[in-house]
Amino acid sequence: MERDERQAAPEHIDLKKDEALTLRWGDGRVSRYPVGYLRKMSPSADMRELRSEMDRNPLTVLPTKMGGHEGPIEAASAELVGNYAIRIRFTDGHDTGIFSWGYLRRIDPGEEGAGGHGDG
């Protein structure tokens, strides 16, 4: 486990299923992750591979399961995984991404240089 994966859990977690996940960290930082962004940045193996392929070829075709979903993608549910992560199930059926606190800190869309394609 990478050093930043041991990031302390946020002090406050708020998920608005049709909008965003908002976290307030112990250092006072507030991070807001739109649901669509979280779906795109899922640390699951299949999404890491898809992001890598899209980096190599911007014309990559999205998988049917992801591309065939009707309407906006929302969070169907979420659950804490131990004291190190949150697992989000999306309305398009994707449910294999476990977002560690360190990974979420690293991909914070409000941070300069965020959105990296780390392993999660």
Sequence and secondary structure as in RCSB ss.txt:
>XXXX:A:sequence
MERDERQAAPEHIDLKKDEALTLRWGDGRVSRYPVGYLRKMSPSADMRELRSEMDRNPLTVLPTKMGGHEGPIEA
ASAELVGNYAIRIRFTDGHDTGIFSWGYLRRIDPGEEGAGGHGDG
>XXXX:A:secstr
  GGGG    SEEEEETTTEEEEE TTS EEEEEHHHHHHT  SHHHHHHHHHHHH TT    HHHHT  S   E
EEEEEETTTEEEEEETTS    EEEHHHHHHT TTSTT       
